[in-house]
Amino acid sequence: MTGPELAVGRVVKTHGVRGEVVVDVRTDSPELRFAPGAVLGVQRRGKPGPDTLTVTAARPHAGRLLVRFESVDGMDEAERLRGVTLTVRTDELAPTGDPDEFHDHQLEGLRVVLPTGDEVGVVREVLHTPGGELLSVRTADDVERLVPFVAAIVPEVDLAAGRVVVDPPEGLLGDD
């Protein structure tokens, strides 16, 4: 796979002896990303193996997915996938269909400004927490600030202009 990639899952362990693996899902659309025939990129650290894997089957299991891939026929082959990150190319992602929803990669790298236009920093990452999404903003003085990604605090996202407007409550950006 070439081009920017987005993680959609991580192989955490094998399941059974026939080559199934347990995948922690990192996508809002597992039914699309892990559909039979889907081709996923493989990111690994220092392990040999294929650059892509083709899904042959996937089913829910205890909050995760059990996934089978072509050419992974046994536990030994499945074990070699432990720890790999499964990816899709960002240019293969469909638009969200909602003008107020964004893929993480669309937000990462955007300039963060106040309603006055004053620069705050840059969105480094989108964090998904049980309490909701947070924008990890690296400020001009190289400090990380976490900004809740809610309309009351982030009233505007302008992808074309490459910016996010934040209207933070007092103290959120360390300005107290």
N, C-alpha and C positions, 0 to 999 in steps of 0.2 A: 504494500500500500504506500502511496505517496501523498504528500500534502499534510496539512494539519490534521491531527487525530484527537478524538474525544473518547475518554474511557467510558465503557458501558458496563463493565463487569470485571471481577477479579476471581480467578480460580483459587479456592481455598483448600480443597482436598479432593481425594477420589471418593467414589461411592460405588461399592460393590466391585466385582471382578471383571465386568464387561466393558470398562472404559468410560463409564459415566463420571462426570466431575461435578462438584458442588461449586456454584458461582454466586458470589455476593453481587447483587445487581446494583448498578450505578447509573441507571437511566430511568426516565419516566415512561418509556415505551418498551418494556421488555418483550411484549408480544410481537413487536416489529423487529427489534434488534436480534432476538433469539429465535426467530421463525425458521423452520426448516428451509435450507437453501441459503440463508444469510451468510455472507462472508465477513469474518471479523479479522481485524489486524491483531497481531500478537506482539506485545512489548514484554521483554524478559531481561533479566540482569545476568549476563554471563552464561546463559544456558543455550546450547544449540537447539535447533528445532525449526519448524516452519514459520514463515512470516505471516501466513494467514491460516485460518481454520474455517471450515464450512460446517454449519450447524445441521445435524440430521434430526435431532429431537430435543425438546426442552419441556420440562414440567415443573410446576411449583412444588416446593418441599421445605417446610419449616421456615418460611420467610425468605428463602433463597430459591435458586433454580437448580435442578439437576439437568445437565446438558450432555449430549453426545455429539461428537464431531466425526466427520469422515476421517478415515485412516487412523483413528484412535480406537483400537480394538481390544485392549486389555488394560489391566490395572497398572502394569509397568509403564506403558505409553501414557496413560492418564496421569500417573505420578510425576512424569517429566513436565507436566503443565502446571503443577502446583506453584502458586505465586505469580503466574503471568497475568498481565493486565490485557483485557480484550477491548479492542477499540473499533471505532468507525471513523471514516474521513468526514470532516466537518462539511465538506461540499456535498455530501450525500444526505445530509439532514434536511428534512422537509421543514418549511416554515411552521411555526407553532400554531398559526391560524388565529391567534389572539394578539392584538397590537400591544397589550400590556404584559405579554409573556416573552421571555428571551431565553435562548440557550446560553449556558455559562460562557462559552467562548466568545459570544457577541459582546459581553460586558467586560471581560478581562482585557485590560489595556486602555479602557476609556478614561479620559480625563475626568476628574471630579471637581466640580465648581460649586460655589455657593450661589444663591439667587442673585447676589450682587455682581456675580461674574468673577469674584476672587477665586484663584486656584487653590485647591485643597491638596490634591495629589492624583494618584492613579489607582484604578481598580486592579488589584493583583490577582484576586481569586474570589470565587463565590463559594461560600461555606454553607452546606446544607445541615442544619441542626434540627433536633426535635422541636425547637421553638420557632423555626422558620429560617429563611435564608438571610445570610449576612454578607455584606460586601467587605472584603478585606482591602482596606485602602492604605496604600503606602504614601505618607505625607511628604511634603517637600523637605522636612527635617529628618527623613528616613525613619519614621515611627509608624508602626502598624496600628490602624484604628479600625474597629469593627462597627459597621453601620448597618442597622436593620434595614433590609430591603422591603420596605413597606411604603405605600403611597404617601403617608403623612410625613415621612422623612425624605423619601426620594420621589419628589413630585414629577420629575421629568427624566426620561432616557431618550437621548437624541443620537441614534446610531449614525445618521448621516453626518452630523457635526462632530462625532467622536467624543461625546461628553455625557455625563450624568450630573444632574443638578441635585444637590442635597440641601435640605433645610433642617439642620440638626437642632435638637433641644440643647439648651445650655450645658456645657461640659462634655458632650459626646465626643467632640474632637479635641478635647484636652485644653479648651480655651477658657477654663475657669480660673 
